[in-house]
Amino acid sequence: MVSCPVCNQQVDISIINEHMDNKCTPPANIGIGNHKSSKNTSPNKSPLKKIVITAKNDFFTPKLETSSNTSQSIQSPFPDKREKRFFERSISSSSNRPNKQIKTSNTKVDTVPLAARVRPNGFEEFIGQKELVGINGWLKELILRDKVPSMIMWGPSGVGKTTLARIIAKLTRSFFKEFSGITHAFDEAKNEQKLTGKRTIIFLDEIHRFNKAQQDLFLPYVESGGVTLIGATTENPSFKINSSLLSRCKVFTLNKLTTDEVKSILKRAIDEIRKQNIQNSQSEESNTTLSENDDDNKVDEDALQCLAVMSDGDARIALNALEIALNMKSKKRITKDDIKNVFQKSPLYDKDGEEHYNIISALHKTSLYWLGRMLTGGEDPLYVARRLIVFASEDVGLADNSALPLAIATYQACQFIGMPECEINLAHCVTYLAEAKKSVRSYKAYGLVKETINEEYNHPVPHQLRNAPTKLMKKLGYGAGYKYNPDYKGSVHQEYLPKELNRKVFLDVFKPEKRDYVRPKEQNAEVEIKVEMENYKEIDFNYPFDEFGESSGTHNYDITDNQ
Ligand SMILES: Nc1ncnc2c1ncn2[C@@H]1O[C@H](COP(=O)(O)OP(=O)(O)OP(=O)(O)O)[C@@H](O)[C@H]1O
């Protein structure tokens, strides 16, 4: 018995050709390109490319959608002749097949997520990853020559791994299978090779989810060359892929998309929505929000920028947020505030950190005035002590490094002693902090870091700073050229920041003339700090911020050596 490559049924090998010519019908879950190019054509004789993609909910491409029934209506988007040839072949092989996933022109596209609707169909729509799939990209070359090697595509979410695999599906002459669970696809591939002599490319999304024992099962198939495996993963393959499997695959790394690249993707999506709206409005009532003729229906440039920055290089997040913003608005124009709103309200941007940033922000805004009033007003002394810990770093900072341990000790004292005696500890600490020298250098520098990160926080870590615990990572250039400081006598000059970063802002704050060491009041005038234990009064925490010049204090070589 063999598995029929058209309908997947188990069929006696002696009648497989007869079965395929007369009896079998494709299963419902076959997406683009089921095997049956023609009822009367045996697969052995078919000159056409055959692609099988197990259907997934989000599998939908607008170009194919509008032209799934006639190969003539499809305009090849490929400038390159070879791409064009493969593209046309793929269309002709898939055009005369029933396809549950492909929508007819009357079907509403709004139910399909925007990200899926605007998924690129070919290299010309694929943004970024120039080294791999740009004009002279070497992976593109391999794909166009139909020499796709087994590979692992490694990259963060939403940068186009699945999209690229599907472009390969369109351009390859091999069978193409996509699945994300354990199936018999490998056996089927073997059967198909026996029957048709064609290799199969198997795409495994999230390959890291297969455990090592399961990955072992793929080995003989990849080894024998009957199957080309394409795995996609967001995890480091060195740790998540069997070394034996890894050594049989090439690893391609896809980089996080830059803000500009995400913006290009968004702009293309907006154009696509416009086109779809025009089509929709011609045939039926449209409930989408952009239209060609409506000047109000625009996404502001700074809204686009914000969207691109906040999605942190993940095109899917950006497209989903855009879609939500468009659907949320009854008014026309999408502004930066709308986008911020989406990210605040929707769970799609819950990158472990939302709450974390809120907390930091709240801490930084806290004020220490009116200690007495707070305590007499019944404030929790531990709350006050926590504020003092913040004060110690935010205002005293590097000018007096004993402030922070004292503030922490005060907190513990409050825990041990409790009210009312812990007032004494609080008063002690408050007085010390008030009299201490002040520096807001680290606080300000960190403020600048945050500002910069808001604008451009998706730069990759420079290769020389990355750890390279595995061979693969070394091969990819991780840690290459790193100068290990203890090996050098003098100061070490090397790059510690992403090269794309606008570093001027950082360097400025570390210039001697920008250092804002300050003295407490006592050095200029008399200090008047009164902490009256029985009758708490407002405490004046104001102090003059005069410049102190260069200090003898040490600072890290990491920033200054970059100059
Ligand atoms: N490089 C790109 N060029 C154009 N559009 C892209 C690109 N990358 C992603 N997109 C858009 O984002 C959507 C999601 O991309 P895709 O599914 O390819 O990401 P992925 O890298 O496989 O992510 P994951 O690891 O989360 O599965 C696509 O449907 C497409 O609309």
The ligand as a Tripos MOL2 file, in Angstrom:
@<TRIPOS>MOLECULE
LIG
   31    33     1     0     0
SMALL
NO_CHARGES

@<TRIPOS>ATOM
      1 N1          9.9190   40.8850    5.3180 N.pl3     1 LIG1
      2 C1          8.6080   41.1340    5.1640 C.ar      1 LIG1
      3 N2          8.1520   41.8210    4.0940 N.ar      1 LIG1
      4 C2          6.8250   42.0880    3.9540 C.ar      1 LIG1
      5 N3          5.8690   41.6870    4.8410 N.ar      1 LIG1
      6 C3          6.2730   40.9940    5.9080 C.ar      1 LIG1
      7 C4          7.6590   40.6790    6.1310 C.ar      1 LIG1
      8 N4          7.7650   39.9910    7.2790 N.ar      1 LIG1
      9 C5          6.5280   39.8590    7.7600 C.ar      1 LIG1
     10 N5          5.6260   40.4590    6.9570 N.ar      1 LIG1
     11 C6          4.1690   40.5650    7.2220 C.3       1 LIG1
     12 O1          3.9410   40.0310    8.5410 O.3       1 LIG1
     13 C7          3.1210   38.8510    8.4770 C.3       1 LIG1
     14 C8          3.7160   37.7830    9.3920 C.3       1 LIG1
     15 O2          4.9670   37.3380    8.8460 O.3       1 LIG1
     16 P1          5.4720   35.8110    8.9160 P.3       1 LIG1
     17 O3          4.3280   34.9000    9.2570 O.co2     1 LIG1
     18 O4          6.2250   35.5170    7.6600 O.co2     1 LIG1
     19 O5          6.4620   35.9420   10.1320 O.3       1 LIG1
     20 P2          7.3640   34.8180   10.8320 P.3       1 LIG1
     21 O6          8.7700   35.3400   10.7900 O.co2     1 LIG1
     22 O7          7.1210   33.4750   10.2270 O.co2     1 LIG1
     23 O8          6.8040   34.9240   12.3170 O.3       1 LIG1
     24 P3          6.6390   33.7730   13.4690 P.3       1 LIG1
     25 O9          8.0110   33.3720   13.9040 O.co2     1 LIG1
     26 O10         5.9010   34.5190   14.5490 O.co2     1 LIG1
     27 O11         5.8380   32.6530   12.8460 O.co2     1 LIG1
     28 C9          3.0640   38.4360    7.0120 C.3       1 LIG1
     29 O12         1.7830   37.9310    6.6860 O.3       1 LIG1
     30 C10         3.3310   39.7300    6.2590 C.3       1 LIG1
     31 O13         2.1170   40.4140    6.0250 O.3       1 LIG1
@<TRIPOS>BOND
     1     1     2 1
     2     2     3 ar
     3     2     7 ar
     4     3     4 ar
     5     4     5 ar
     6     5     6 ar
     7     6     7 ar
     8     6    10 ar
     9     7     8 ar
    10     8     9 ar
    11     9    10 ar
    12    10    11 1
    13    11    12 1
    14    11    30 1
    15    12    13 1
    16    13    14 1
    17    13    28 1
    18    14    15 1
    19    15    16 1
    20    16    17 2
    21    16    18 1
    22    16    19 1
    23    19    20 1
    24    20    21 2
    25    20    22 1
    26    20    23 1
    27    23    24 1
    28    24    25 2
    29    24    26 1
    30    24    27 1
    31    28    29 1
    32    28    30 1
    33    30    31 1
@<TRIPOS>SUBSTRUCTURE
     1 LIG1         1 GROUP 0 **** ****
